[in-house]
Amino acid sequence: MADDYTREAVRAARAVTARLGLPARDPEVLHERSNVLVRLGPLVARVPATIRLARTGPAWQERDVAVSRFLTERGVRVVSPTTDPPAGPHFAEGLPVTLWQHTPHDPDHRYAPDVVARSLAEVHAALREYPGELPRRGPLDDLERILGRYDLDGAAPRLRAEFARVAATLPDGPAQPLHGDAHPGNVIATEDGPCWLDFEDTWCGPLAWDLGILARQGGPDHLAAYPGSVSGEALRAYSELRALYAVVWRFVIARRFPHRLPEARSALAGYFS
C-alpha cells in the first residue's frame, strides 16, 4: 500500500503535468523507494521520496538532468530527460519533480558482467568531458549530513567514529566524474542495449568508488571485465566506505519504513562483526 511519500509524489507529478498543460493521464507508480517514479503516458515523473530524509533542495535533481542530457547528446545510452516539456526540476507540493522519457525495457533481463563493465566504461569516458560543476566529496558529504542529523537508533556516535576512521584511510589520487551509484541495478535492458540511469549521485572522485560499488553489488567478474584498473589499496578503502554508507542508509530507510529497523540493526552488527 502506498505511503505518504508515494501519495505526495503522485500528487506533485500530476500537478506539474497539469500546470504544463499536458493531457491528463492515469498515474502508474513504477518505483517508490529512494525516488518515486510515476509514469504518465509517454513521460515518467521522478520525485524524491526516502532520499528527502538525507538531502534537501533541488541540486541533486538538477545534476541528474544536466548529466543525463549531456550523455544523451553524446550518444551514450541513458534514460533521457524530456525537452518538450522541459525536464525541470519543476516544483509542486513542496517537491522537485523532473520529467523523463519513458524508456521501454525488459525488467527481468540481466546483462553479463562484461557488458555492464564495458558500458560503464563508456559512461566514464564520456563524463570526462562533462563541463559542469560537480561535488568533490560525494558520499562523504552525505554521511556527514546524515550522521549529524539523526540518532540512528542510538548508533550515530559509533558510526561517526567509524566514519572518521574510514575517511582517514582514503588514499589521495586522481579524480574524475563518476556515475556515483554504479551497480548493475542502475542498468536497464533496452532494444538498443544497456542503458544507464540515476545520475543524481554523480560526483568528481576516484574511480575506485564506482568500481568498488560495481564489485560489491555485481561481483568480481564485473570488476575484472572493466577495461581499466585501480590500486588494491584504493579499492579496499572505497569499498569499505561503501559498506559503511550502506549501513547508514539502512537506518535512513527505517525512518520511513519502521518495520525495516531490524534489517538496519542486523547490518550494523554484521559490519562491526
N, C-alpha and C positions, 0 to 999 in steps of 0.2 A: 504494500500500500504506500502511495506517495506520502512523503512527509512535507513539513512546511517549506523546506528548502526547494523541493521539486515543485510544489504548487506555486511558490513565489516566482520561480524561474519561468514556468509556463505562462503565468500572467504577464511577466515582463516581456517575454518573447512575443506574445500576442499583441501587447500594447505597442511595441516597436513596429511590428509589421503593419498594424492598423494606422499608426502615425505616418508611415511611409506610403500609405495608400495602396498597399498590396492586397490582393484578393484574400478574403477570409478563408482559412484552411483549418481543418480539424488537426489539433496538435498530436504528434506521436512522440512520446518520450523514448529516445534511443539509448540514453545513458544517464545515470543520475548519481554519480559518485563525486569526484573532485569538482567536476563541472556537470551541469545538466545540459544534455543535447536534445533539442526539441525540433523535430522535423515538421516543417510547414510547407508541404508541397515540394517544390524543387530546391528549397532552402533549408538549412539547418541553423538554428539559433544556438549559440553557445553562451551559457550563463553560469557564472561561478556559484558553486554550492559549498561543499566541505572546505574548499580552498579559502573561502571567506574567513574561516577561523584562523588562518595563518597569514593572510595577506589582505591589505586594504588598498583601495584606489585602482585605477584602470591601467596602470603601467604594464602589467603582465599581458592584458588583453591587447593593448596597443602593439606590444612587441610581437605577440603571436601573429597578428595580422600583417605587420610590416615584414617580418622574416618570411612568412609563408608566401606573401605576394612577391618578394624578391626571388625566392626559389622558383615560383611558378613562372615568372618572366624569363628565367634562365633555363626553362625546360626540364627542371627537376620535378619528378612526380611527387607532389604533396597535395593534401587536401587544400583547395584554393579558397581564399576569401572572395566574396562577391565584389563586383564592381558596380553593378546596377541592379539593385540598390547598393549604395556604399556599405562597406562592411562594418563601419563603426570603429570603436565602440559607440553605441547608442545607449541611452540611459532611460530606464523605466523601473518603477517600484524601488528606486534607490540602487539599482543594479546595472552594471555594464553588460551590454548584450552585443555580441559580434555575430555577423551573418556569413555563412559559408555555403559553397556549392554542395549540394548533396552528391556524394560520390558512391555509386553502386559498387559493392564489393561482396566477396564471399567471406562471411564471418567465421566460417569453420576451417578455412584453408590456413595452413601454417607453412611458411616458406622454409626451405632448408637453410642451415646456418650460413653457408657460403653466399646465398642470395641476400640474406639480411645484412651480412657484414659488408658485402660489396656495395649494396645500395646505401648503407650508412656512410661508407667512404665517399660516395658520390655527393651526398649531402654535405659532408665536411669540406670537400674540395670546393663546392660552390660557395659555402658560407665564408670561406677565407676571403672572398671578395666583398663581403657584406659591408656597406659603408656606414651603417648606422651605429649609434652608441649602444653598447651592451654592458650589463653589470659585470663587475670584475670579481665578485665574491660568491655569487650564485647561492648554492646550498648553505654556505656559511652564514649569510645574512638571514636566510630562512630559519636556521637553527637558533641563532641568537634571538630572533624575534619571538619564536615560539617558547623558547626556554625562559625568556624574560617575562612572558605574558601569563603563562599558565603554571599551575601547581603539578599537573600531570599525575594525579593520584598519589601525590607525595613524593614522586620520583624526580622532580625537577632539580633539586640540589645535586643529587648523584649524577644525573645526566649532564648538568652544567659542568661538573668537574671532569666528566669523561669527554665532553666536547672540547674542553680546554686541552686535555691531554692529546686527543686525536689531532686537533688543529695544529698543535706544536710539532707533530711528526710529518706534516705535509711538506714534501720537498719543493724547492724552487725549480722552475723550469719554464720552457716556452708556453705561451698561452695562445689559444685560437678560438674562434667562435665554435660553440658546441651545440648539439641538439639539446642537451640538458637532462633528458629523461629517455635515453636511447635503449629502451628494451624492446624485444620483439612484439610486445603487445601494442606498440605505437606504430606498427606497420600493418597496413591492410592490403588484402589481395584484390587487385582490380584486373580488368581485362587487359590492361596495358602493362601490368607488372606491379611490383611492390611500391606502395605509396605511403610515405611517412606523414604523420600528423602530430599535433600538440607541441608547438614550438614556444609556448609561453614560458618555459623554463630555460630557454636559450640564454647562454652567458658566455663570456670570454674567459676560458680557463684551460687547464691542462687536458690533453687528450685522454689521460688516464681516467678522468671522471667518466666520460662516455664509455670507454672500453671496459672499465670496471663494472658499470651497470650492465653492459652487454654480456659480460662473462657471468655475473651473478645471476641474472634473470634469464639468460639464454643458455649459457653453458660454455665450457671450454672450447667446444667446436666453433662457436661463434667467434670467440676471440682469436682462435688460430686461423680463421678464414679472413680476418681483416687484413687488408693489404697495407700494413704499417705496424709499428710496434712502439711500446713504451717500456721504460725500465721496470724491472720487477719491484723495485722499491716504491716507485710512484704508483704502480698498480695496486700493491698491497695497501698503501696508505689511503688512496682514494676509495678502494673497496671497503675499507674499514669505516671511512666517513659515510659511505652509502649505507652500510649496515646500521650505523647509529641513526642516520636520518630515517631509515625505515622504522626503527623502534619508536622514535619520537612521533613520527607521522601516525602510527597506530593509536597513540593516545589522542591525537587530534581527531582522528576518525571516531574514537569512542566518545568524544564530546557531542558529536551529532548522533551517534548510534550507541547509546549506553550499554546495550546488550553485548557490544563487542569489547567492553573493557577487559574481560578475561583474556582475550587474544593479546591485548596490549601488555597485560601483566606477564603472560607467558613469553612474549617476545622479549620483554625486559629481562626476565630470568634467564632465557636462553642466551641473550647477548653477553651477560656477565658470568655465565657458567664456564 
